[in-house]
Amino acid sequence: MVVAVDTSGAEKALDAGGSVLDAVVVYAQGAVCTRRARVVVPGGHRGDLRVRIGDVPLSAVAQSLRGAVAAGPEGVRVADVRPHVEAVLVEPEDLPELRRALDAATERRSRLTGRRTRLAAEIEATAALRAVPGKPRREDPYPRPASVEPVLALADFVARRLTTLHDRMRALDGDCREADYDVAVAQHRLAEASGAVRTEETRTTGAAVVTLDGLPEDASDPVEIVLDLEYQVPGARWVPQYQLRLDRAMTGGTLVMRAAVAQRTGEDWSGVRLGLSTADLDRRTDLPELRSLRIGRRQAAPPASGWREPPSGLDELFTGYDAGESKRQQRLSSLGRPVPRAGGYGGPPDGLLVGGAPEPRYVDDEDTDSWMYAEQDRGMTFAGSPPRAPGAAAPPPMMAAPAAPAAQAMPA
């Protein structure tokens, strides 16, 4: 089926008669339908292309629309899929046969009902006919003699007329009952028909506007592309049925599994590839991770090891500290101050000589004066140091008090 193509937009897309329902997968609740359409792209087309695919049911979930290119030039892909709803005026000759039969039966019943109403009014008017005496005149004798012949003639006329009208009424009642029966049969047949039969004179139809890109720009001949449109619809389900067939001796049999599918989606599933699934469309269907099982003799668990490999990047963990310590030693050396030796594993602590005498540790004036005198400028006074006037030179660096001598072990 060739679908009309329009590059100006979805609002100007042409109705091409729809698409073909190719496959349906029925789940525990709902179904996923796949429609297939063939698109003929005119030669020399440039840029994106919008394709309208019709016959999408109104019950389709708009968020579930998915498009894919089943066949076509390399590089063509679906860039966007959007739902589209429009109203179409159906001509009387385009209505289904069942709907036309129902309209004919309804119209015939309406005509018969109107004729019966008029006949009933005529019967009522005929039965109301009465003989009316004329007005008395002065020259008439008193008492005035009654005329019997006109009264009898009127009664005879009313009787004969009512007989004819009642015969016609009985025949018309039979025709009305037959017309009511025909209307009921037509309505029943239309109700039992497929839900895909659209009987409205003004139909609200659904469609999908698919945007394609990556089309070859150097193609001079028309290009055919096959598109698949997938969407989810509610109103469909299936249940399993089991049938056991036993042989005559009742010694064996065959178990047959069938599926009963019911749907009211507004589509005709006749001749469609059908699939069944027990999954739920509203839940995720990720495959579970199965744990492995080992078959054999039970083995004791290996003992836990107290040593483990060091983490990766351990050498780079103290890179910043080593770089800062190196800069500090270089700054102390440039100021002519002794640099304390760094201790290590198994060696003396920092600032302690081998002979046991503590080595004095100097505090960098850049580390202390910068914040100390800043606090003094704010009005704070430290014990043992007078406040420094603004602009005064900085005092000499302070020397930390020597550490207490280390305790020496007594000889045994």
N, C-alpha and C positions, 0 to 999 in steps of 0.2 A: 504494500500500500504506500503510495506516494503522499507525503505530507506537504502542505503548502508552506512556503518559506517567505518570511518578510523581514527585512533588515531595518525597518524604521521604528519598530517597537512593538510591545505586546498589545497595546491598545489598538493597533491597526492590523493585527494578525488575521489572516483569512481562515475560514472554516474549510478544512480539507476532508472532512468525513471521518476523522478519528484515526485510531490505530487498532492493532490486533493484540488481544490478550494472549500471551504466550505461555506463561507458567504461573502457578499458584502454589504456595506453601502454607498449609493450614496448621496453626499452632493450637495450644490448649484454649486460648482465647484470642480470636482475631486471625488474620491472615496477611501474608505479604504477596502482592501481585506484581507481575512483571509484564509490561506492555512493550511491544516492539513496533517501531515505525521506520520507514525508509525515507530518507531525505535526498532530494536531488538539488544540488547546489549549482546554480548557473555558472558558466565559465567566465573567467575574468573577475570573479568577486574578490574584494579586498576588505580586510578588517574582520571584526567579529560578526557572527551570524546568529540571529534569533529564530528559533523554530518553535512552532506551536503544535503540540500534540494533544489532540482532543480525546473525548470519550473517557475522561477520568471521572470516577464517581464522586459525588459531592460528599460522601462519607469518608473519603480518604483523608488521612492525617497529613496536614500541610507540612509539619516538621519532618515527616518521614520521606519526603520526595528525594529520590536519588537518580542521577542520570549517568549513563556510561555509553561509550562508543563501542559497539559490538564489531563493526567492520567499517573500514574507510581508509583514507590516506594516513600515512604515518605522521604523527605529531598532532593530530586533531584530538582535542579533549573537551570535556564539558566544564565550562567555567562557572556556570550559575544555573539554578533551577528555581523557578518561582511559580506558585499556583495562580490561576487566573479563572475567574467566574464570569459568565456572561449569560444573557437571556436570548433565546431564539424563538421566533414566531413560526409555528408549524402550520403548513397548509393542510386543509381537510383531507386531501387525497394522500398526504404523507402519513396520516395517522395509521396505527396498526389495524388489522382486519377486525380484531375483537372489539376495539374501541368504536370502529365504524358500525359494527353490528349492534352494539349497545346504543349508540346514538340513533340508529334507525328504529330500533324497538321502542325507545323512549319517545321519539317523535310520533310514532304510530299510536302509542297509548295516549299521548296528549291530544291528538286529533279525535280519537274515540271518546275521550273524557269530555271534550268540548261538545261533541255531538250529543252525548247523553245528557249533558246539562241543558242544552237547548230543548231537547225532546221532553225532558221532565218539566220544564217551564211551560211548554205547549200543552202537555197533559193537564197541568194544574189550571191553566187558563180555560181549557175546554170543559173541564169538570165544573168550573164556576159559572157556566152559562145558565141564566134563569129567564123565565118569561116575565116580562114587565107589562102590566096593563097600561093602556093609553089614558090620557087625561080626560076626564068627563066633560061633556059639552052641555049647554043649557037645553038644547032640544032633545037630548037623550032621555028616555023614560027612566023613572026611578021606581024601584031599584033596577040597576043596569044588568042586563043578562050577561053571564060569563060565556066567553068563547073557548070551547074545549079543543077544537081542532088545532089551532096554532100551538097550544101547549103540548099536545101529543106529538105534533110534528117536530117541535124542538127537542123533546125528550128522545124521540127516535133518532134524530140527527146526532145528539150528544152520545147516545149509546153506540151507534155505529162508528163514530169518530174515535171514541175512546178505545173501542176494540182494535181498531187499526193502529192507533198509537201504542197501545200496550204490546201488541205483537212486535212492532218495531223496537220497543224498549227491551223485550225479552231477547231478541236477536242481538241488539246492541250490548246488552249485559254479557252475553256469551263472548262477543268480540273483545270486550274490555277485560274479561277474565283471561282470555287467551293472550292479550297484549301484556297483562301483568305477569303471566307465566314466562313469556318470551323475555321480558326485561329481567326477571329474576334469574333466568338461565344465563343470559348474557353477562350479568353482573357476577355470577358464580364462576363462569369460565374466565372472566377477566381477573378475578381474585386468585384463581388457581394458576394463572399463567406465571411465567418467569418474572422475577423482579426487574430484569433488564428491559422489559417492555415499557417504554415511556408513553403514557397516554395523555399527557397534558398538552393543551393547545399552545401554551407558552412555557417552554422548557427552560429551566435554569441548569445549564450544563457546566461541567468543570473541565479545565484544561491545564496544561503545564507549559510554560514558556522556557525553553532550554536555550542557553547561550553557549555557542561554540566558538573556540578560538584555535589558532594554530592551523588555519586552512591554508593550503598552497595558493600563493598569489600568482604563480606563473602558469596556472592551469587554464588553458583556453577552451577545453571541452567540459561539459557538465560532469560533476563528480557525485557519485552516489554514496551516502553514508547511512549506516544502520545504527539506530539509537535504541537503547533499552532504558525504560523508565520504570523505576521500582517505587512502590508506595505501600503503606500499611492501611488496612481497612478493618474496622470492628464488625461485629455481627456475623461471625463465622466460628464454627467449632466442629470437632469431630469426636466420636466415641468408638472404642473398639467393640467388636462383636465376635464371639467364638462359636463355632459350630463343630460338633463331634459327629462323625459319620462312622457307624459301626457296620461290620459285615453281618451276614445272615447267621453265622455261627457264634457271634458275639465274642470272638476271640481276639479281635483286633479292630482297629479303626483309624480314621484320619482326622486330625484336628486342623480345622481351617480357621484362619483369623481374617476377619473383614473389618472394614471401617465404614461407619455411617457419618456422612458429611452433611451438615446443614448450614446454609448461609442465606443471608438477606442483605447483601451489599449493594444491590442495584446493578449487578453485572451477570452476564450469562457465562457460566463455566463449562459449557458443552464443548468437548473436544480439546480441552486444555490440559497440558501436562500438570499433574497434581502430585504434590508431596505432602507428607504428614510429619509432624514433630510434636513431641510431648513437652517442649520447652515453653516458658512463659515469656511473652514479648516484653512485659513490663519489668523483668528482672535480668540481671546480667547472667551470661552463660559462659563464664570463664571456666576452663578445664581445671579441676582440682589437682593439686600436687600429691601424688601417691607416694607413701613411704615404702622404701625397699624392705623386703623380708629375706632373711638369711636362713636357709634350711641346713641343719647339721647339728653337731654336738655343741653344747653350751660352753663358751669360753669365758675365762675371767677377763674382766676389763683391765687394760694396761694401767700400771700405776702412774699416778700423776707426777710429772717431772718438776723438780724445784728450780730448774734453770730454764730460761727461755731466751730466745734471740733478742738482742737489743732492737729497739724500734728503728725504723729507717729515718735517716736525717739527723741522727744524733750528733754527728760532727758539726753540722750547721746550727745546732741549737745554741751554742755559746759563741758564735761568731761575732755577734754584736758586743758581747762583754769583753772578748779578747781585743777587739779593735779599740774600745774605749779605754781599756787598761794600757794599751800600747801608747795611745795619745797622751794619757796622763803621765806616763813615765818620760815620754819625750818632753813634755812641758816642764817637769821637775828638773830634768837634765839641763834644759836651756836656762833655767833660773839658777843653776849652780848648786842645787840641793842634792843631798844623797838620795839615791833611789833605793827603797827597801827591796830586799830580795823576796821573791815570791816562793812560798812554800809549796810543797806538793805532797803526794801520798807517801807516807813514811819519812818525811823530812821534818825539820823544825818549823814551827808556825811562823807566820809573817812577822818581820820585825825583830826576831830573836836570833842572836849570833850563836855560833857553835859553842863558844866557851861558856855560855849561860848568861852573859851580861846582856841586858836588854839594850836594844838599839833605839835611839830617839826617833819618834815619828813626827813628822812635820805636817802641819795642815796647810793646804794651799790657800794663799790669801785671796785668790779669785773665788774660792768656794765660800769664804766666810765674810770677807769685807763687803762683798756685793750686797748681801742681804742684811748684814749687821748694821751698816751705816745707812742703809735705806730705812730701816726701822728707827734708827736714831733721828733721822730727818723728820720722821713723823711725830717726834716728841717722846719716844720711848728711851729710857735710860737704863743701861745695864749696870749691874753691881760691879764696882771696881774699875769702871771706865767712864771718864767724864764725857759729856756730850761734845761732839766734834762740830766746830763752827762750819758754816757753809763755805765751800771753796778751800778748806784746809786740806793739807796733804794727808794721805792715808798713813796710819802708823805702821811700823814694821810688822811683818807676819808673826803670828803667835806660834809658840812651840808647845806642843802637847807635853804634859808631864810624863816622865819616864815610867814605864810599866814596872810593876813589882818584880823583883828577881824571882826566877823560877826556883822551885824547891828542888834541892839535890838529894838524891837517894843516899842513905847512910850505907857505908860498906858493911858487909855481913861480918 
